[in-house]
Amino acid sequence: MCILSFALLMVGCDYNGRTKPNIIMIVADDLGFSDLGCYGGEIKTPNIDKLGYEGIRFTQFYNGAVCFVSRASMLTGVFTRKEEEGFLKQNMVTIGEVLQDNEYFTILSGKWHLGEGKYSPNNRGFQEFYGSIAGAINYFDPSLPTNPPFLEHYHSAEQPFVHNGKVIDGVPPDYYSTDAITDHAISQITKSVNKDNPFFLHLAYNAPHYPLQALPEDIEKYKGHYDEGYTFHREKRYKNLVQLGIISPDWVLPVVDEGGDGELNYDRPVIPWNMIEDRDYEANKMEVYSAMVDRMDQNIGRLLNTIEQLGVDDNTLVLFFSDNGGCASLPRVERMEEYYQFNKGNEIGSKSSYEFCGPGWATVQSSPFRRYKVWTYEGGISTPMIAYWKGKIKPGIVTREVGHLVDILPTVLDITGIEYPSEYHGNKLLPLDGKSLFPTFISDDEYIGEERELGWYLYGNRAYRKGNWKIVWGINKQRWELYDMKRDRTEINDLSLKHPEIVNKLSEKWWVWVEQCNFQREEIERW
């Protein structure tokens, strides 16, 4: 409790006589580590950059490598357990549930992807929900079916687009999802402030998750920008990251990993740019992707202007991060012809198209790291992470502190002075796996120095990090690799043969961790 008291003392804010800061948690979907301007990217993101330069930027912040795993962890403060009924189990409590029970107005505007019915947002802590239950939407009309004929999504929803449980079956002609969910968020926080309620806003953008769909005026800004191809932009971002102090100049930009034979839709080979027949088509995909990120940034700017106009900007913590690395996925090999035929004649970025960035641009989005979404190399599990709080967090801090999405709930508890319950609705809760980030928020130091232990497991891919050592097991290699995260975070120099004792020690820890997450050794070894 002394830590809670310290945090409240340091915050020193007052909300109608009570210490209750507002909290905004903004989540991008499939945004790569280096897409933002303040993380070395060329996409125009001035509003997010402002948060980064006037707040704190994390250089070693981790996610769960894929959407639903990350979203469960960030809401509950615990590592995701193996799904049986749902990802949000009865022995877990969400940020929304805790804050709602402590006088907060809780809002979710955007993507959920954690289940329907008893697992829906309204039943897991959010008083107000407008958005998509499903993993992917049509940005111009989310009421349309979520699955094109060549693709089946994991955890598709029967009611993909809803407002507080009511299905929305149509939208206006000028609708665009990124604008609409921001409109709804702004209306709800305005209502909350006018009623003198502290609020928690979870603004969960679908962008820039596929399908690639953007407004023509935003696409126009990026015409011709990506004609130089993958390698040019991957290298340019690497240089920018070094210049910004986000990564060490000692880390070498790795050669792009070879893709597989197409059995896995997230493991395709990257075709060299000079061997691509239709380079205009390929460049156009990244133009649309950038337009989607650009529009998200514009809307974040509208939101920030709103909290300033409402007079609550100095009592509002804003967090921004992504749920996983850039996305390399494509339809399965046997469905690719259907994919091409479906999009034939449709302009990329339009309502009638359904395009993916693919592995080439994913190597750019996740620069300077290896791999991307689903993989447990750094490119799949690293996210930009920004915390901004006017007058509370010192501007311009770049921290080397290791963090993870499981730290979000403990941080929220810390700054609000709310104690984590031992039980909720008669169910004994799992202990928190995360820790509060608040000491890092207010520190002048790049690195406080607490050693972290973190684990990952997804679709046969494994990883475990303890301090500066990380082991990683790619499903394509079927063995442990060992990397020194301080000297070689781009994972080039495999030290597993040099230090087998470290590999053995960390692999034992990984097995303990993964079994605590309810996975059985037999099913893991089948991969």
N, C-alpha and C positions, 0 to 999 in steps of 0.2 A: 504493500500500500504506500510505502514511502516514495516509490517511483511514480505512482499516480499523483501524489501530492506535489512532487517536484515538477511533473509535467504541467499540471494545472497552474502552479506558481509561475513557471516560465512563460506559459501562454498569456496569462494576465489579461484575458479578455472578459468582457461582460455582456451577457445577452439578457436584457431586461432584468438585471440584477442577478442573473444566474450565469455560471460559467458553462455555456453550451455553444460551442462553435458549430457553424454550418460545415458540412463536408460534401464536396463534389468529387466523385470518382469517375473519371472519363477513361473509357477503354476503347482502343482501336482494335479492329479485327484483322489479323494477318498482316499487320504493319511490320516491316523489317527493321532491324536494329539501326540502320543508317538512312532511313527514309526522310527524317526530319532535318531541317536546316541546321538546328543546333546540335545534331548528331552527324553532321558531315554530308547530308543529302542536298540535292539540287532542287527538290520540289519546294515550291513557295509555301512556307508554313510560318508566316510572321507572328501569328498569335500564339502558337505553341512555343515558338522560339522565345517569345517574350516571357512566357512562364519559365522556360529553362534558364534564360540569362538572368532573370530577376528572382529565381528560386534556386533549388538544388537539383543537379543532374547526377544520377547514378550511372556508373560505368560497368558495374557488375551486378545487375539485377536480373533475376531469373523468373521464368514462367514454367508451365507444365508441358510445353511443346505442342499442345493442341487445345482447341477451344474449350470443350466441356471440362477437361481436367483442370485447366487454369481457372475457369469460372467457379468451379466448386471450391477450389483452394482459396481463392481471393475472398470469397464470401464467408468462409467458415474458419479460416485460420489453421486448418489441418490439411495434411496431404490427402489427396483423393484416395478413397478406398475402392477396391474392386466393385464394379457395378453388379448388383443383384436385382434390387428393385429400382433404385435410382441413385444418382450421385449425391444428392442431399439426403442423408440418412437421418433417422430419428435421434441418433446420438451426436448430431451436429446441430449447431445453431448458426444462423446467418447474421451478418451485420444488420440487415433490415429488422430481423426479429429482436435483436438486442436493443437497437436504437428506438424502435417503435414502442417497446416497453418502458422507455425512459424519455417519453414526451417528445420524441422527434417525429416529424412528418416524413415518411419514407417514400421515395419516388424512384421508379425504374422506367426509363424511356429508352427503348431500343431493343437489343437482342438479349434473349434469355438462354435458350438451348440447354436447359437443365430439367426438362420434363413438363408434363401437363398434370391436370387434376390436383392431387394433394401435393404435387411437386411444383405447381405453378407459382409465379411470383406473388400473387395475392395470398397464397397459402403459406408462403415462406418469408413473410416479413415486409412486403411492399404494399402499402395502402393504395398506391396509385401505380398502374402499369399500362403502358401503351407501347406496343411493339410486336416483335416477332418471337414466337416460340421456337421456330425452326432455325436451322443453322445457316441457311442462305435464302435470299429473297430476290424478287425482281424489284429494283430500286424505284422504278416508275409506277409500279403497282404491286405491293406486297400481298395483295389479296389473291393474286394469281397462283396456280399450283407451283410449288417450290422445286419440283424435280422435272427437268427436261427429259426427253425419252432416252437419252444416252447416259444418264447419271442417276444414281440412287444415293441419297444422303444417309449417313448414320444418324439415328435419332431424329428422323423426320417427324413432324407433328401433324395430328389430325386437324388441328385448328391453328394454322401457322401465324395468323395476324389478328391480334385481338386488342381490345381496350377493356381492362378489368373483367376479363372472362367473356366478354361479348365479341363474337366474331365480326370482323370488319370485312364486308364483301364487296367493297368498291371504293375508289378514291377519285378526287377531282382530276381533270385532264392535265393540270400543271403540277401534279404531285411529284415530289422527289423525296425519298425516304430520309436522307441526311438532314434536309431542311425541316421535314415534318417532325422528326423526333426531337429536334432542337426546339422547334416552336412549342411542342408539348412540355418539354422540360422548363422552358422559360415561363410558360403560363402557370405551372405548378409551383415553382419556387416563388413567383410573385404572390400567388395566393397564400403560401406559407408565411412569407414575411409580413404580409398585410394582416395576418391573424396572430402575429407575434409568436410563431412557432419556429424553433430551430429545424432545419431540414437536412436530410441526407439524400442527395441526388446521385443515382447510379446512371450515368449517361453512357449507354453501351452502343456505340456506333457499329453498324454492319460493315462499313467501309474500312479498308479497301478489299474486303473479301470478295471473291468471285460471286456472280458474273460481273465482268467489267462493263459497267454502265455509268455514264456520266453525262452532265449537261454540256451541250455543244460549246457554249461560251467558255467553259472551263477547259475543254479539250483543246480548243484553239490556242490557248496559252502555251501549249507544249508541242505544237506542230514542228516537226523537224528536229526536236531536241535530242532524240535518242537514235539518230541515224548512224552514229559512230559505233553502236552495238554494245554488247554485254561487257567485254573486257575493258573497254575505255572507261565506262562509268564505274565499274567495280574498282578499278585502280584509282580513279579520281576521288571516289568516296574514301578510299583507304588513306590517301594523302590528306584529305580534309580532316579526317578523324585524328590523324597524328598532329596536324596543325592546331586543332581545337583542344588538344590535350586529353581526348577521350580514350585513346589507346597509346601504348608505348611505341616509340619508333623502332624499338628492338624486335617487335613482333613482325614477322614476315607475312606478306599476303600469300595465302596458300594457293596452290594450283587447284582448280575446280575438280571436285571428286568425279570419277567416272560413274555414269549411271548404270543401272542394271538392264535386264533384258525386257523390261516392261511388265513383269509379273506384279510389281508394286507400282501403283499409280503415282506415288510420290518419289520414285527412284528411276527417273528417265535420264538418258544421256543428254548433255548440253552440246548441241551442234555448234561448231565454230561459226562465227558470224559470217566469214567470207564463203562459207559453204551453204548458207541459207539462200534458197532460190528467191523467195519473196520477202526481202528485208523490209520493205515498206509496211507490209502487213505485220511483221514482227515488231517493228518500232512503234506502230500505231497502238499496239496493246499496252506498252508502257506509257504512252501518252495518255491513254484513258485512265490507267491506274493512277498516274500522277494527278490527273484532274479530280479523281475521287478523293485523294488525300487533301488536295487543295480546297475542295468544297467543305470537307470536314473541318479544316482549319478556319475557314471563313465563319462557319457556324460556331466554333468555339469562341471566336472573337465576339460574336453577337451575345453569347452567354456571359462572357466576362464583362462586356459593357453593361449588361443587365444587372449583375450583382453590384457593379459600381454605382449605377443609377439608383438602385435600391438602398444604397448606403451600408451594405453588409460585406464589402470586399475585404475589409480589415478584420473581419471575424469569420472568414471562410477559408478553409484548407482545400486546395485544389490538387488532386493527384491525376497524373496522366501516365498510361502505359499501354502496352499491347499484350494480347493473350498468347502469342507465339511468334516465331520468326516468319519471314516471308514464305509464301506458298508456292511450291513447285508442282502441285498436283495437276494432273490431266485425266481425262476419262481413261478407262481401261483400254488396252491396245485393241481388243476386239470391237470396241465401240467407237474408235476414232473416226471411222468413215461416216458413221451416223452424226458425229459431232461436226465434221466438215460440211456435210450435206445440210444439217440444221442451220448452220450459220451462212451458208452460201447465199449471196445477194443481200445479206443484212449488214448494215453499217456497224462496225465495231463501236460499242458504247451505247447503241440505241436500245430501246425497250424490247425489240424483237430479237436481239442478239444474245448469245450466252457464251462468252469467251473467258479463257484462263490466261494468266501471264505465262505460266509454264516455267520449267527449270532454269532457262537462261536468265531471265529477269530476276528470278528468285535469288540467284547468286549475287546479283547487284543489291537487291533489297537487304540481304543479310551480310553484306560486306562489312567487316573484313574477315568474317568467320567462315567455317566450313558448314556446308549443308543448310538446312532450312526446316520449316515446320515438320513435325512428327519425329525428326531425328534428334538425338540427344547430344550431338556435337553442339558447339556454342551457337552456331547459326540458327538452330532450332529452338533453343531454350533461353536465349538472351533477349531482353527487351529494353528499349529506352524507358527510363522511369524519371519522372519529374514531380517534384513537390513544390508548391508555391503557396505562400501564406504571407500576405502583405504585412510588413512590420514585425513578423514573428520569425520567418526564415530569412537568413541573410542572403542577399543576392550574389550570384556569380559563383556559388560553390560547386565544384566537381568532386564528388566523393568516390573513393575506391572501395568503400564498405560493401560487403556482399549482402544482398537482400534477396527476398523471394516473395511471391504473391501470398504465401501463408503469413507474411508479416503485416498485411493490411489490417485485418481485424484487431490484432494486438495493438497496433498503432492507434486505431480509432478508439479502442477502450482506454488507452493511455491518455489521449488528449481530452477525452470527455469525462474522465474520472469514473467510468462505469466498470464494475467488477465483473469478470467473466463468471457466469453462473456454473455451478457444478451440476445442476439439473435443469431441464427445460421441458415443461409439460409432462412431468413425471418420468422423463427419460434421463438417465445419467449420461453426461456428455463426455466425449473424448477430450483429453487434455490438449491444449493448444500446441501446435508444432512450431509456430512462428514466434517472433519477438518484436517488441516495439521498435520502430524506426525513429521515434521522436528524438532520442539522444543524438542520432546522426543529423537530423534536421537542424538542430541548434548548435552543432559543433563547427568550429573553424577548421578542424583538421580534415585532411583528405581521407584519413583512415583511423578509426577508433581502435581497431585491432582485435576485435573479438573473432575467434575462429568459429566458422560455421560448418555444419555437416548437413548436406542436402542430397536427396536421392531422386532418381527418375526411372520410370519404366513405362514404355508405351510401344505396343505392336512389335515386341521383340527387341526394341532398342533400350539400352540400359545406360545409366551413368550414376556415379557417386562422387561427390566432392567433399573433401575434408581439408580445411585450410587452403593451401596452395596446390594440393595434389588432387587430380581428378582422373578417375578411370572412366572409360567410355567403351561401350560394346555396340557396334553397328550391326544391324541384322544381316548386312551383306558380308561382313567379315567373320562373324561368329567367334570373336575372341576379345579379350580385354586389351585396350591400349591405355597407356599412362602418360599424362601430360602435367607439366609444371605450369600452373595458371599465372604465376608471377612473371616468368620468363618467356612463356610460349602459349599465350591464350588462343592463338590462332591454330593450335593443335597440329604442328608440323613434325616436331621431334618426339617420336614415340619412345618413351623410356622404359617400357614394360620389360624388356630383356635385361636392361641394366639394373632395374630395381624390382625383381620379382617379389621380394618380401613386402614391398609397399602394395603391389597389386593384390597379393594374397590377403593382406590385412584389410584393404578397402573392399575387396570383393566379399569377404566375410561380413563386413558391415552392411554392404548392399543387400545380401541375402536376409539379414535380420530385418532391415528396413522394409523390404518388399513383402516379407511375410506378415509384418505388422499391418501392411496395407491390404491384407486378405488375399494375396495371390499365392497359389500353391506351386511348389517347386516343379511338380509334374507338368503342369500346363505351361510354365515358363520354358522348360527344357524342350517342349515340343516345337518352339519357334525355330 
